[in-house]
Amino acid sequence: QVQPVESGGGLVQPGGSLTLSCAISGNDGRILAVDWYRQAPGKQRELVAVITPSNKTNYADSVKGRFTVFRTDVPDTVFLEMNNLKPEDTADYFCHFIHSNQWGRGTQDAVSS
């Protein structure tokens, strides 16, 4: 069964960058529609970015121009590149396979000086 596995979280100063990875394990060669969500302490989970099987992307207004979602085929991985990070980007970030509705365990990102 295909499972998302996130990595790449950490602590960064405002204005810094992080790149998250979502490894797609157990895939049989299908190209998946994947999105990234985040959940800040005390807040609801929100959609951050989407990438379709044809590599079309969409972003939340709050991250447009700062975040980029892209994928590699080998290894089969979806990335979320986050630049010019702000304290309000602090959250747990989750990779999600859209059609099978499978969630990763999340990776924690903190933006603080």
C-alpha positions as CSV (number, residue, x, y, z in Angstrom):
1,Q,0.0,0.0,0.0
2,V,1.3,3.4,-0.9
3,Q,2.2,5.6,2.1
4,P,3.4,9.2,2.4
5,V,6.5,9.7,4.6
6,E,7.5,13.3,5.4
7,S,10.9,14.6,6.3
8,G,12.9,17.9,6.3
9,G,11.3,19.8,9.2
10,G,13.2,21.9,11.6
11,L,13.9,25.3,13.2
12,V,14.7,28.2,11.0
13,Q,15.0,32.0,11.5
14,P,12.5,34.4,9.8
15,G,13.5,34.8,6.2
16,G,15.1,31.4,6.0
17,S,14.3,28.4,3.9
18,L,13.3,24.8,4.4
19,T,12.5,22.0,1.9
20,L,10.2,19.3,3.0
21,S,10.1,15.9,1.3
22,C,7.3,13.4,0.9
23,A,8.6,10.0,-0.1
24,I,6.0,7.9,-1.9
25,S,6.7,4.3,-0.8
26,G,5.1,1.2,-2.2
27,N,4.0,2.9,-5.4
28,D,3.5,0.8,-8.5
29,G,4.5,3.5,-10.8
30,R,1.4,5.6,-10.7
31,I,1.8,9.3,-10.5
32,L,-0.2,10.6,-7.6
33,A,-2.1,13.8,-6.9
34,V,-0.5,15.1,-3.7
35,D,-1.1,18.0,-1.4
36,W,0.5,19.5,1.6
37,Y,-1.4,20.7,4.6
38,R,-0.3,22.4,7.8
39,Q,-1.7,22.7,11.2
40,A,-0.5,25.4,13.6
41,P,-1.0,25.1,17.3
42,G,-4.6,25.7,18.2
43,K,-5.7,26.1,14.6
44,Q,-7.4,24.0,12.0
45,R,-5.5,22.1,9.4
46,E,-5.2,24.2,6.2
47,L,-4.3,23.4,2.6
48,V,-0.9,24.8,1.6
49,A,-0.2,23.4,-1.9
50,V,-1.3,20.9,-4.5
51,I,0.4,19.1,-7.3
52,T,-1.5,17.0,-9.8
53,P,-0.3,14.0,-11.8
54,S,0.4,16.4,-14.7
55,N,2.4,18.7,-12.4
56,K,-0.1,21.5,-12.3
57,T,0.2,23.3,-9.0
58,N,-1.9,25.5,-6.8
59,Y,-1.1,27.4,-3.6
60,A,-2.8,29.0,-0.6
61,D,-2.7,32.8,-0.9
62,S,-0.7,33.0,2.3
63,V,2.3,31.1,0.7
64,K,2.1,32.2,-3.0
65,G,5.4,33.4,-4.2
66,R,7.2,31.9,-1.3
67,F,6.5,28.1,-1.5
68,T,7.0,25.8,-4.4
69,V,5.7,22.2,-4.8
70,F,7.4,19.9,-7.2
71,R,8.2,16.2,-7.7
72,T,10.9,13.9,-8.9
73,D,10.3,10.5,-10.5
74,V,13.4,8.8,-9.1
75,P,13.1,8.7,-6.2
76,D,9.3,9.1,-6.3
77,T,9.1,12.1,-4.0
78,V,7.1,15.3,-3.7
79,F,8.9,18.3,-2.3
80,L,7.7,21.5,-0.7
81,E,10.3,24.2,-1.0
82,M,9.6,27.0,1.5
83,N,11.4,30.4,1.2
84,N,11.2,33.6,3.1
85,L,9.7,31.9,6.0
86,K,7.6,33.8,8.5
87,P,6.8,33.0,12.2
88,E,3.2,32.4,11.1
89,D,4.5,29.5,8.9
90,T,5.2,27.6,12.1
91,A,3.2,24.4,12.0
92,D,3.2,20.7,11.6
93,Y,3.2,19.9,7.8
94,F,1.5,16.9,6.4
95,C,1.7,15.2,3.1
96,H,-1.6,13.8,1.8
97,F,-2.4,11.5,-1.1
98,I,-5.6,12.9,-2.5
99,H,-7.4,10.0,-4.2
100,S,-6.6,7.4,-1.5
101,N,-7.0,9.9,1.3
102,Q,-3.8,8.7,3.0
103,W,-1.9,11.0,5.4
104,G,1.7,11.1,6.5
105,R,2.6,11.5,10.2
106,G,3.7,15.1,9.7
107,T,6.9,17.0,10.2
108,Q,7.3,19.9,12.5
109,D,8.6,23.3,11.3
110,A,9.3,26.3,13.5
111,V,10.2,29.8,12.4
112,S,11.6,31.8,15.2
113,S,14.4,34.2,15.9
